[in-house]
Amino acid sequence: MQSVVIEKEFSKGETPSKIKLIALLAVAVTAVSLAAILAVLASAPGTVTAFWRLLFSLSFIFVLKPDLKLPERKSIFFPAVAGLALGIHFASWIESLFYASVAVSTTIVCTHALFSGFFSSIFGERPRKSQVAGTVIALTGVYFLSGADPSSSPYGVSLALIGAVAGGVYFTAGRFVGERMQFNTYIFLTYSFATITALFIALIKGYDLFNYPAETWVYFLLLALIPMSVGHTLLNYILRYMRALSVTTGVLGEAVGASILAYLILGQLLPGEVYIYMLVVLFGIGIVLRE
């Protein structure tokens, strides 16, 4: 429903105020912060969870906006790239949650802000010296964070990092699609390509897509409804009015929110140095956001 409302506003050519954009960003970050917890509670392979999360989200959009108009073939480049990256992002990151703690995995994957800044610079959004410094600080924090939690394996850290790079591509594509395509059409195509990507990966790995308990399907639906249909849809909308680096850096709040929820719901309490290194990462990316 949210995507339909913001599509109407966008189609009128109205530019939201800064206050409204920040408020929407806060809502989006709150929504995506639930993703890690719901994915862990689903207890299904990460790629399978990613597939059903995307497919259900796609179904919601189709039901709420059945009159979608497909663009010309040459216009699908950005949603194709974004969808491929999003599918890889979800598949690798959700899988990492079973090899690393929520706090470590989510903090590392949130460095997609740094990668989106790098990729955006290719399209003309040049980073300043202070932003480069912030990137170095954040990556240093990630380096130490990756070894601070004994419960997080190098494999899990690597999967989260792959998710971060793919996330950077996804958000950058969303930023530069601009007015080339209607918002709901872009979202529908992006989620479609992402669903196909996740399905392809799941089939290659030989995962079972169907035989899961009812509770798991509930979490699949919740992932599609809250973090995806609300969180990611809002983020893509905001990207039409704000720099990719600013939006993705704002998403760093997900690392904090997910870590708090992991303690409250999953009982994941980590060594003190883990949280110190998390703050280093957030501080570095905060420098980037300040610009």
C-alpha positions as protocol buffer text, in pm:
chain_id: "A"
residue {
  index: 1
  type: MET
  ca { x: 0 y: 0 z: 0 }
}
residue {
  index: 2
  type: GLN
  ca { x: 283 y: 237 z: 82 }
}
residue {
  index: 3
  type: SER
  ca { x: 436 y: 198 z: -265 }
}
residue {
  index: 4
  type: VAL
  ca { x: 104 y: 297 z: -428 }
}
residue {
  index: 5
  type: VAL
  ca { x: 75 y: 611 z: -216 }
}
residue {
  index: 6
  type: ILE
  ca { x: 425 y: 734 z: -288 }
}
residue {
  index: 7
  type: GLU
  ca { x: 386 y: 649 z: -657 }
}
residue {
  index: 8
  type: LYS
  ca { x: 89 y: 887 z: -674 }
}
residue {
  index: 9
  type: GLU
  ca { x: 294 y: 1163 z: -517 }
}
residue {
  index: 10
  type: PHE
  ca { x: 589 y: 1101 z: -745 }
}
residue {
  index: 11
  type: SER
  ca { x: 372 y: 1099 z: -1055 }
}
residue {
  index: 12
  type: LYS
  ca { x: 256 y: 1450 z: -967 }
}
residue {
  index: 13
  type: GLY
  ca { x: 614 y: 1573 z: -981 }
}
residue {
  index: 14
  type: GLU
  ca { x: 608 y: 1684 z: -617 }
}
residue {
  index: 15
  type: THR
  ca { x: 940 y: 1699 z: -434 }
}
residue {
  index: 16
  type: PRO
  ca { x: 909 y: 1596 z: -68 }
}
residue {
  index: 17
  type: SER
  ca { x: 1048 y: 1828 z: 198 }
}
residue {
  index: 18
  type: LYS
  ca { x: 1372 y: 1744 z: 374 }
}
residue {
  index: 19
  type: ILE
  ca { x: 1184 y: 1675 z: 696 }
}
residue {
  index: 20
  type: LYS
  ca { x: 952 y: 1430 z: 521 }
}
residue {
  index: 21
  type: LEU
  ca { x: 1242 y: 1251 z: 355 }
}
residue {
  index: 22
  type: ILE
  ca { x: 1421 y: 1212 z: 689 }
}
residue {
  index: 23
  type: ALA
  ca { x: 1100 y: 1086 z: 850 }
}
residue {
  index: 24
  type: LEU
  ca { x: 1052 y: 834 z: 570 }
}
residue {
  index: 25
  type: LEU
  ca { x: 1415 y: 726 z: 606 }
}
residue {
  index: 26
  type: ALA
  ca { x: 1358 y: 665 z: 978 }
}
residue {
  index: 27
  type: VAL
  ca { x: 1054 y: 448 z: 900 }
}
residue {
  index: 28
  type: ALA
  ca { x: 1249 y: 257 z: 635 }
}
residue {
  index: 29
  type: VAL
  ca { x: 1543 y: 192 z: 868 }
}
residue {
  index: 30
  type: THR
  ca { x: 1311 y: 72 z: 1143 }
}
residue {
  index: 31
  type: ALA
  ca { x: 1146 y: -169 z: 898 }
}
residue {
  index: 32
  type: VAL
  ca { x: 1469 y: -315 z: 759 }
}
residue {
  index: 33
  type: SER
  ca { x: 1609 y: -356 z: 1112 }
}
residue {
  index: 34
  type: LEU
  ca { x: 1366 y: -643 z: 1159 }
}
residue {
  index: 35
  type: ALA
  ca { x: 1502 y: -836 z: 861 }
}
residue {
  index: 36
  type: ALA
  ca { x: 1792 y: -1011 z: 1036 }
}
residue {
  index: 37
  type: ILE
  ca { x: 1576 y: -1123 z: 1329 }
}
residue {
  index: 38
  type: LEU
  ca { x: 1295 y: -1255 z: 1108 }
}
residue {
  index: 39
  type: ALA
  ca { x: 1546 y: -1434 z: 882 }
}
residue {
  index: 40
  type: VAL
  ca { x: 1708 y: -1611 z: 1178 }
}
residue {
  index: 41
  type: LEU
  ca { x: 1369 y: -1707 z: 1322 }
}
residue {
  index: 42
  type: ALA
  ca { x: 1265 y: -1849 z: 982 }
}
residue {
  index: 43
  type: SER
  ca { x: 1544 y: -2109 z: 1020 }
}
residue {
  index: 44
  type: ALA
  ca { x: 1557 y: -2179 z: 646 }
}
residue {
  index: 45
  type: PRO
  ca { x: 1861 y: -2159 z: 415 }
}
residue {
  index: 46
  type: GLY
  ca { x: 1945 y: -1796 z: 341 }
}
residue {
  index: 47
  type: THR
  ca { x: 1888 y: -1823 z: -33 }
}
residue {
  index: 48
  type: VAL
  ca { x: 1550 y: -1988 z: 17 }
}
residue {
  index: 49
  type: THR
  ca { x: 1446 y: -1716 z: 261 }
}
residue {
  index: 50
  type: ALA
  ca { x: 1563 y: -1452 z: 12 }
}
residue {
  index: 51
  type: PHE
  ca { x: 1362 y: -1613 z: -268 }
}
residue {
  index: 52
  type: TRP
  ca { x: 1032 y: -1628 z: -79 }
}
residue {
  index: 53
  type: ARG
  ca { x: 1082 y: -1284 z: 70 }
}
residue {
  index: 54
  type: LEU
  ca { x: 1120 y: -1141 z: -281 }
}
residue {
  index: 55
  type: LEU
  ca { x: 845 y: -1348 z: -442 }
}
residue {
  index: 56
  type: PHE
  ca { x: 587 y: -1254 z: -179 }
}
residue {
  index: 57
  type: SER
  ca { x: 690 y: -887 z: -207 }
}
residue {
  index: 58
  type: LEU
  ca { x: 647 y: -909 z: -582 }
}
residue {
  index: 59
  type: SER
  ca { x: 301 y: -1054 z: -533 }
}
residue {
  index: 60
  type: PHE
  ca { x: 202 y: -768 z: -301 }
}
residue {
  index: 61
  type: ILE
  ca { x: 306 y: -511 z: -561 }
}
residue {
  index: 62
  type: PHE
  ca { x: 122 y: -690 z: -840 }
}
residue {
  index: 63
  type: VAL
  ca { x: -200 y: -705 z: -638 }
}
residue {
  index: 64
  type: LEU
  ca { x: -182 y: -341 z: -526 }
}
residue {
  index: 65
  type: LYS
  ca { x: -72 y: -206 z: -863 }
}
residue {
  index: 66
  type: PRO
  ca { x: -205 y: -437 z: -1136 }
}
residue {
  index: 67
  type: ASP
  ca { x: -189 y: -173 z: -1414 }
}
residue {
  index: 68
  type: LEU
  ca { x: 191 y: -169 z: -1436 }
}
residue {
  index: 69
  type: LYS
  ca { x: 327 y: -58 z: -1773 }
}
residue {
  index: 70
  type: LEU
  ca { x: 644 y: -227 z: -1888 }
}
residue {
  index: 71
  type: PRO
  ca { x: 904 y: 9 z: -2035 }
}
residue {
  index: 72
  type: GLU
  ca { x: 1098 y: -34 z: -2357 }
}
residue {
  index: 73
  type: ARG
  ca { x: 1359 y: -309 z: -2361 }
}
residue {
  index: 74
  type: LYS
  ca { x: 1647 y: -60 z: -2356 }
}
residue {
  index: 75
  type: SER
  ca { x: 1513 y: 90 z: -2031 }
}
residue {
  index: 76
  type: ILE
  ca { x: 1539 y: -226 z: -1824 }
}
residue {
  index: 77
  type: PHE
  ca { x: 1917 y: -199 z: -1777 }
}
residue {
  index: 78
  type: PHE
  ca { x: 1901 y: -33 z: -1435 }
}
residue {
  index: 79
  type: PRO
  ca { x: 1632 y: -260 z: -1284 }
}
residue {
  index: 80
  type: ALA
  ca { x: 1812 y: -565 z: -1427 }
}
residue {
  index: 81
  type: VAL
  ca { x: 2141 y: -463 z: -1265 }
}
residue {
  index: 82
  type: ALA
  ca { x: 1966 y: -362 z: -942 }
}
residue {
  index: 83
  type: GLY
  ca { x: 1768 y: -686 z: -930 }
}
residue {
  index: 84
  type: LEU
  ca { x: 2070 y: -907 z: -991 }
}
residue {
  index: 85
  type: ALA
  ca { x: 2259 y: -725 z: -718 }
}
residue {
  index: 86
  type: LEU
  ca { x: 1962 y: -736 z: -478 }
}
residue {
  index: 87
  type: GLY
  ca { x: 1921 y: -1110 z: -524 }
}
residue {
  index: 88
  type: ILE
  ca { x: 2289 y: -1169 z: -448 }
}
residue {
  index: 89
  type: HIS
  ca { x: 2273 y: -922 z: -157 }
}
residue {
  index: 90
  type: PHE
  ca { x: 1988 y: -1104 z: 15 }
}
residue {
  index: 91
  type: ALA
  ca { x: 2109 y: -1456 z: -60 }
}
residue {
  index: 92
  type: SER
  ca { x: 2461 y: -1399 z: 72 }
}
residue {
  index: 93
  type: TRP
  ca { x: 2372 y: -1177 z: 369 }
}
residue {
  index: 94
  type: ILE
  ca { x: 2085 y: -1391 z: 503 }
}
residue {
  index: 95
  type: GLU
  ca { x: 2308 y: -1697 z: 471 }
}
residue {
  index: 96
  type: SER
  ca { x: 2578 y: -1517 z: 669 }
}
residue {
  index: 97
  type: LEU
  ca { x: 2342 y: -1483 z: 966 }
}
residue {
  index: 98
  type: PHE
  ca { x: 2388 y: -1855 z: 1035 }
}
residue {
  index: 99
  type: TYR
  ca { x: 2768 y: -1824 z: 1042 }
}
residue {
  index: 100
  type: ALA
  ca { x: 2802 y: -1489 z: 1219 }
}
residue {
  index: 101
  type: SER
  ca { x: 2617 y: -1301 z: 1492 }
}
residue {
  index: 102
  type: VAL
  ca { x: 2345 y: -1058 z: 1390 }
}
residue {
  index: 103
  type: ALA
  ca { x: 2551 y: -762 z: 1515 }
}
residue {
  index: 104
  type: VAL
  ca { x: 2864 y: -853 z: 1317 }
}
residue {
  index: 105
  type: SER
  ca { x: 2683 y: -964 z: 1002 }
}
residue {
  index: 106
  type: THR
  ca { x: 2450 y: -663 z: 989 }
}
residue {
  index: 107
  type: THR
  ca { x: 2726 y: -411 z: 1062 }
}
residue {
  index: 108
  type: ILE
  ca { x: 2943 y: -551 z: 785 }
}
residue {
  index: 109
  type: VAL
  ca { x: 2662 y: -569 z: 531 }
}
residue {
  index: 110
  type: CYS
  ca { x: 2572 y: -208 z: 615 }
}
residue {
  index: 111
  type: THR
  ca { x: 2906 y: -100 z: 469 }
}
residue {
  index: 112
  type: HIS
  ca { x: 2717 y: -106 z: 141 }
}
residue {
  index: 113
  type: ALA
  ca { x: 2706 y: 269 z: 210 }
}
residue {
  index: 114
  type: LEU
  ca { x: 3078 y: 284 z: 134 }
}
residue {
  index: 115
  type: PHE
  ca { x: 3045 y: 78 z: -181 }
}
residue {
  index: 116
  type: SER
  ca { x: 2748 y: 279 z: -303 }
}
residue {
  index: 117
  type: GLY
  ca { x: 2956 y: 592 z: -252 }
}
residue {
  index: 118
  type: PHE
  ca { x: 3235 y: 442 z: -460 }
}
residue {
  index: 119
  type: PHE
  ca { x: 3003 y: 326 z: -737 }
}
residue {
  index: 120
  type: SER
  ca { x: 2813 y: 657 z: -734 }
}
residue {
  index: 121
  type: SER
  ca { x: 3140 y: 842 z: -789 }
}
residue {
  index: 122
  type: ILE
  ca { x: 3159 y: 672 z: -1128 }
}
residue {
  index: 123
  type: PHE
  ca { x: 2837 y: 855 z: -1220 }
}
residue {
  index: 124
  type: GLY
  ca { x: 2960 y: 1193 z: -1099 }
}
residue {
  index: 125
  type: GLU
  ca { x: 2883 y: 1202 z: -725 }
}
residue {
  index: 126
  type: ARG
  ca { x: 3246 y: 1260 z: -627 }
}
residue {
  index: 127
  type: PRO
  ca { x: 3341 y: 1192 z: -263 }
}
residue {
  index: 128
  type: ARG
  ca { x: 3525 y: 1458 z: -62 }
}
residue {
  index: 129
  type: LYS
  ca { x: 3849 y: 1402 z: 126 }
}
residue {
  index: 130
  type: SER
  ca { x: 3667 y: 1374 z: 458 }
}
residue {
  index: 131
  type: GLN
  ca { x: 3441 y: 1108 z: 307 }
}
residue {
  index: 132
  type: VAL
  ca { x: 3743 y: 910 z: 195 }
}
residue {
  index: 133
  type: ALA
  ca { x: 3882 y: 938 z: 549 }
}
residue {
  index: 134
  type: GLY
  ca { x: 3551 y: 818 z: 691 }
}
residue {
  index: 135
  type: THR
  ca { x: 3558 y: 522 z: 454 }
}
residue {
  index: 136
  type: VAL
  ca { x: 3907 y: 425 z: 573 }
}
residue {
  index: 137
  type: ILE
  ca { x: 3797 y: 446 z: 938 }
}
residue {
  index: 138
  type: ALA
  ca { x: 3488 y: 235 z: 874 }
}
residue {
  index: 139
  type: LEU
  ca { x: 3677 y: -32 z: 683 }
}
residue {
  index: 140
  type: THR
  ca { x: 3938 y: -45 z: 961 }
}
residue {
  index: 141
  type: GLY
  ca { x: 3656 y: -104 z: 1207 }
}
residue {
  index: 142
  type: VAL
  ca { x: 3519 y: -382 z: 986 }
}
residue {
  index: 143
  type: TYR
  ca { x: 3862 y: -546 z: 977 }
}
residue {
  index: 144
  type: PHE
  ca { x: 3887 y: -563 z: 1356 }
}
residue {
  index: 145
  type: LEU
  ca { x: 3517 y: -642 z: 1397 }
}
residue {
  index: 146
  type: SER
  ca { x: 3550 y: -949 z: 1174 }
}
residue {
  index: 147
  type: GLY
  ca { x: 3783 y: -1112 z: 1426 }
}
residue {
  index: 148
  type: ALA
  ca { x: 3639 y: -982 z: 1753 }
}
residue {
  index: 149
  type: ASP
  ca { x: 3346 y: -1221 z: 1783 }
}
residue {
  index: 150
  type: PRO
  ca { x: 3447 y: -1586 z: 1831 }
}
residue {
  index: 151
  type: SER
  ca { x: 3100 y: -1699 z: 1724 }
}
residue {
  index: 152
  type: SER
  ca { x: 3142 y: -1542 z: 1379 }
}
residue {
  index: 153
  type: SER
  ca { x: 3334 y: -1751 z: 1125 }
}
residue {
  index: 154
  type: PRO
  ca { x: 3543 y: -1607 z: 839 }
}
residue {
  index: 155
  type: TYR
  ca { x: 3293 y: -1767 z: 600 }
}
residue {
  index: 156
  type: GLY
  ca { x: 3007 y: -1572 z: 757 }
}
residue {
  index: 157
  type: VAL
  ca { x: 3206 y: -1249 z: 745 }
}
residue {
  index: 158
  type: SER
  ca { x: 3288 y: -1310 z: 377 }
}
residue {
  index: 159
  type: LEU
  ca { x: 2922 y: -1369 z: 292 }
}
residue {
  index: 160
  type: ALA
  ca { x: 2825 y: -1046 z: 468 }
}
residue {
  index: 161
  type: LEU
  ca { x: 3093 y: -858 z: 276 }
}
residue {
  index: 162
  type: ILE
  ca { x: 2968 y: -998 z: -55 }
}
residue {
  index: 163
  type: GLY
  ca { x: 2623 y: -878 z: 47 }
}
residue {
  index: 164
  type: ALA
  ca { x: 2766 y: -533 z: 116 }
}
residue {
  index: 165
  type: VAL
  ca { x: 2925 y: -502 z: -228 }
}
residue {
  index: 166
  type: ALA
  ca { x: 2607 y: -624 z: -399 }
}
residue {
  index: 167
  type: GLY
  ca { x: 2403 y: -384 z: -186 }
}
residue {
  index: 168
  type: GLY
  ca { x: 2621 y: -97 z: -303 }
}
residue {
  index: 169
  type: VAL
  ca { x: 2543 y: -184 z: -666 }
}
residue {
  index: 170
  type: TYR
  ca { x: 2172 y: -215 z: -587 }
}
residue {
  index: 171
  type: PHE
  ca { x: 2140 y: 124 z: -420 }
}
residue {
  index: 172
  type: THR
  ca { x: 2353 y: 298 z: -682 }
}
residue {
  index: 173
  type: ALA
  ca { x: 2133 y: 168 z: -962 }
}
residue {
  index: 174
  type: GLY
  ca { x: 1826 y: 287 z: -773 }
}
residue {
  index: 175
  type: ARG
  ca { x: 1976 y: 632 z: -738 }
}
residue {
  index: 176
  type: PHE
  ca { x: 2058 y: 681 z: -1105 }
}
residue {
  index: 177
  type: VAL
  ca { x: 1749 y: 534 z: -1263 }
}
residue {
  index: 178
  type: GLY
  ca { x: 1594 y: 878 z: -1194 }
}
residue {
  index: 179
  type: GLU
  ca { x: 1294 y: 964 z: -1406 }
}
residue {
  index: 180
  type: ARG
  ca { x: 1380 y: 712 z: -1675 }
}
residue {
  index: 181
  type: MET
  ca { x: 1106 y: 491 z: -1535 }
}
residue {
  index: 182
  type: GLN
  ca { x: 796 y: 515 z: -1316 }
}
residue {
  index: 183
  type: PHE
  ca { x: 865 y: 426 z: -956 }
}
residue {
  index: 184
  type: ASN
  ca { x: 633 y: 125 z: -921 }
}
residue {
  index: 185
  type: THR
  ca { x: 750 y: -12 z: -1255 }
}
residue {
  index: 186
  type: TYR
  ca { x: 1111 y: 12 z: -1144 }
}
residue {
  index: 187
  type: ILE
  ca { x: 1035 y: -160 z: -813 }
}
residue {
  index: 188
  type: PHE
  ca { x: 838 y: -438 z: -982 }
}
residue {
  index: 189
  type: LEU
  ca { x: 1110 y: -509 z: -1239 }
}
residue {
  index: 190
  type: THR
  ca { x: 1390 y: -490 z: -981 }
}
residue {
  index: 191
  type: TYR
  ca { x: 1216 y: -730 z: -746 }
}
residue {
  index: 192
  type: SER
  ca { x: 1140 y: -959 z: -1042 }
}
residue {
  index: 193
  type: PHE
  ca { x: 1505 y: -984 z: -1146 }
}
residue {
  index: 194
  type: ALA
  ca { x: 1605 y: -1028 z: -781 }
}
residue {
  index: 195
  type: THR
  ca { x: 1355 y: -1312 z: -738 }
}
residue {
  index: 196
  type: ILE
  ca { x: 1488 y: -1491 z: -1046 }
}
residue {
  index: 197
  type: THR
  ca { x: 1845 y: -1446 z: -920 }
}
residue {
  index: 198
  type: ALA
  ca { x: 1765 y: -1589 z: -577 }
}
residue {
  index: 199
  type: LEU
  ca { x: 1576 y: -1881 z: -735 }
}
residue {
  index: 200
  type: PHE
  ca { x: 1870 y: -1955 z: -964 }
}
residue {
  index: 201
  type: ILE
  ca { x: 2113 y: -1961 z: -672 }
}
residue {
  index: 202
  type: ALA
  ca { x: 1879 y: -2180 z: -464 }
}
residue {
  index: 203
  type: LEU
  ca { x: 1842 y: -2432 z: -747 }
}
residue {
  index: 204
  type: ILE
  ca { x: 2218 y: -2446 z: -805 }
}
residue {
  index: 205
  type: LYS
  ca { x: 2272 y: -2519 z: -437 }
}
residue {
  index: 206
  type: GLY
  ca { x: 2000 y: -2785 z: -444 }
}
residue {
  index: 207
  type: TYR
  ca { x: 1790 y: -2634 z: -165 }
}
residue {
  index: 208
  type: ASP
  ca { x: 1436 y: -2751 z: -95 }
}
residue {
  index: 209
  type: LEU
  ca { x: 1199 y: -2461 z: -162 }
}
residue {
  index: 210
  type: PHE
  ca { x: 877 y: -2595 z: -11 }
}
residue {
  index: 211
  type: ASN
  ca { x: 903 y: -2835 z: 282 }
}
residue {
  index: 212
  type: TYR
  ca { x: 908 y: -2600 z: 580 }
}
residue {
  index: 213
  type: PRO
  ca { x: 684 y: -2568 z: 889 }
}
residue {
  index: 214
  type: ALA
  ca { x: 398 y: -2319 z: 902 }
}
residue {
  index: 215
  type: GLU
  ca { x: 595 y: -2093 z: 1137 }
}
residue {
  index: 216
  type: THR
  ca { x: 868 y: -2050 z: 875 }
}
residue {
  index: 217
  type: TRP
  ca { x: 614 y: -1941 z: 614 }
}
residue {
  index: 218
  type: VAL
  ca { x: 482 y: -1679 z: 856 }
}
residue {
  index: 219
  type: TYR
  ca { x: 832 y: -1534 z: 885 }
}
residue {
  index: 220
  type: PHE
  ca { x: 870 y: -1540 z: 506 }
}
residue {
  index: 221
  type: LEU
  ca { x: 553 y: -1333 z: 478 }
}
residue {
  index: 222
  type: LEU
  ca { x: 660 y: -1091 z: 750 }
}
residue {
  index: 223
  type: LEU
  ca { x: 997 y: -1042 z: 576 }
}
residue {
  index: 224
  type: ALA
  ca { x: 816 y: -959 z: 255 }
}
residue {
  index: 225
  type: LEU
  ca { x: 566 y: -728 z: 420 }
}
residue {
  index: 226
  type: ILE
  ca { x: 778 y: -520 z: 661 }
}
residue {
  index: 227
  type: PRO
  ca { x: 1149 y: -503 z: 568 }
}
residue {
  index: 228
  type: MET
  ca { x: 1083 y: -545 z: 195 }
}
residue {
  index: 229
  type: SER
  ca { x: 751 y: -390 z: 92 }
}
residue {
  index: 230
  type: VAL
  ca { x: 782 y: -105 z: 342 }
}
residue {
  index: 231
  type: GLY
  ca { x: 1157 y: -72 z: 411 }
}
residue {
  index: 232
  type: HIS
  ca { x: 1320 y: -126 z: 73 }
}
residue {
  index: 233
  type: THR
  ca { x: 1037 y: 34 z: -123 }
}
residue {
  index: 234
  type: LEU
  ca { x: 1070 y: 351 z: 83 }
}
residue {
  index: 235
  type: LEU
  ca { x: 1450 y: 349 z: 42 }
}
residue {
  index: 236
  type: ASN
  ca { x: 1416 y: 331 z: -336 }
}
residue {
  index: 237
  type: TYR
  ca { x: 1170 y: 619 z: -326 }
}
residue {
  index: 238
  type: ILE
  ca { x: 1402 y: 834 z: -113 }
}
residue {
  index: 239
  type: LEU
  ca { x: 1690 y: 760 z: -350 }
}
residue {
  index: 240
  type: ARG
  ca { x: 1512 y: 963 z: -615 }
}
residue {
  index: 241
  type: TYR
  ca { x: 1565 y: 1277 z: -409 }
}
residue {
  index: 242
  type: MET
  ca { x: 1880 y: 1217 z: -203 }
}
residue {
  index: 243
  type: ARG
  ca { x: 2236 y: 1111 z: -283 }
}
residue {
  index: 244
  type: ALA
  ca { x: 2295 y: 737 z: -271 }
}
residue {
  index: 245
  type: LEU
  ca { x: 2572 y: 782 z: -15 }
}
residue {
  index: 246
  type: SER
  ca { x: 2347 y: 977 z: 220 }
}
residue {
  index: 247
  type: VAL
  ca { x: 2060 y: 728 z: 201 }
}
residue {
  index: 248
  type: THR
  ca { x: 2272 y: 417 z: 242 }
}
residue {
  index: 249
  type: THR
  ca { x: 2468 y: 572 z: 526 }
}
residue {
  index: 250
  type: GLY
  ca { x: 2141 y: 647 z: 700 }
}
residue {
  index: 251
  type: VAL
  ca { x: 2061 y: 277 z: 671 }
}
residue {
  index: 252
  type: LEU
  ca { x: 2347 y: 215 z: 913 }
}
residue {
  index: 253
  type: GLY
  ca { x: 2086 y: 255 z: 1181 }
}
residue {
  index: 254
  type: GLU
  ca { x: 1988 y: -100 z: 1082 }
}
residue {
  index: 255
  type: ALA
  ca { x: 2307 y: -233 z: 1244 }
}
residue {
  index: 256
  type: VAL
  ca { x: 2219 y: -70 z: 1574 }
}
residue {
  index: 257
  type: GLY
  ca { x: 1852 y: -164 z: 1564 }
}
residue {
  index: 258
  type: ALA
  ca { x: 1921 y: -524 z: 1461 }
}
residue {
  index: 259
  type: SER
  ca { x: 2186 y: -564 z: 1734 }
}
residue {
  index: 260
  type: ILE
  ca { x: 1944 y: -443 z: 2003 }
}
residue {
  index: 261
  type: LEU
  ca { x: 1669 y: -673 z: 1875 }
}
residue {
  index: 262
  type: ALA
  ca { x: 1915 y: -965 z: 1855 }
}
residue {
  index: 263
  type: TYR
  ca { x: 1986 y: -922 z: 2226 }
}
residue {
  index: 264
  type: LEU
  ca { x: 1621 y: -878 z: 2326 }
}
residue {
  index: 265
  type: ILE
  ca { x: 1475 y: -1154 z: 2106 }
}
residue {
  index: 266
  type: LEU
  ca { x: 1759 y: -1395 z: 2031 }
}
residue {
  index: 267
  type: GLY
  ca { x: 1966 y: -1343 z: 2345 }
}
residue {
  index: 268
  type: GLN
  ca { x: 2282 y: -1266 z: 2146 }
}
residue {
  index: 269
  type: LEU
  ca { x: 2511 y: -1081 z: 2386 }
}
residue {
  index: 270
  type: LEU
  ca { x: 2863 y: -1037 z: 2244 }
}
residue {
  index: 271
  type: PRO
  ca { x: 3203 y: -944 z: 2391 }
}
residue {
  index: 272
  type: GLY
  ca { x: 3242 y: -573 z: 2470 }
}
residue {
  index: 273
  type: GLU
  ca { x: 3506 y: -514 z: 2201 }
}
residue {
  index: 274
  type: VAL
  ca { x: 3256 y: -617 z: 1934 }
}
residue {
  index: 275
  type: TYR
  ca { x: 3037 y: -319 z: 2017 }
}
residue {
  index: 276
  type: ILE
  ca { x: 3341 y: -89 z: 2031 }
}
residue {
  index: 277
  type: TYR
  ca { x: 3439 y: -186 z: 1677 }
}
residue {
  index: 278
  type: MET
  ca { x: 3077 y: -144 z: 1569 }
}
residue {
  index: 279
  type: LEU
  ca { x: 3093 y: 213 z: 1695 }
}
residue {
  index: 280
  type: VAL
  ca { x: 3416 y: 267 z: 1498 }
}
residue {
  index: 281
  type: VAL
  ca { x: 3241 y: 150 z: 1181 }
}
residue {
  index: 282
  type: LEU
  ca { x: 2939 y: 371 z: 1248 }
}
residue {
  index: 283
  type: PHE
  ca { x: 3162 y: 667 z: 1333 }
}
residue {
  index: 284
  type: GLY
  ca { x: 3351 y: 632 z: 1006 }
}
residue {
  index: 285
  type: ILE
  ca { x: 3036 y: 615 z: 802 }
}
residue {
  index: 286
  type: GLY
  ca { x: 2890 y: 901 z: 1007 }
}
residue {
  index: 287
  type: ILE
  ca { x: 3176 y: 1118 z: 878 }
}
residue {
  index: 288
  type: VAL
  ca { x: 3073 y: 1020 z: 528 }
}
residue {
  index: 289
  type: LEU
  ca { x: 2709 y: 1107 z: 598 }
}
residue {
  index: 290
  type: ARG
  ca { x: 2796 y: 1446 z: 750 }
}
residue {
  index: 291
  type: GLU
  ca { x: 2904 y: 1566 z: 406 }
}
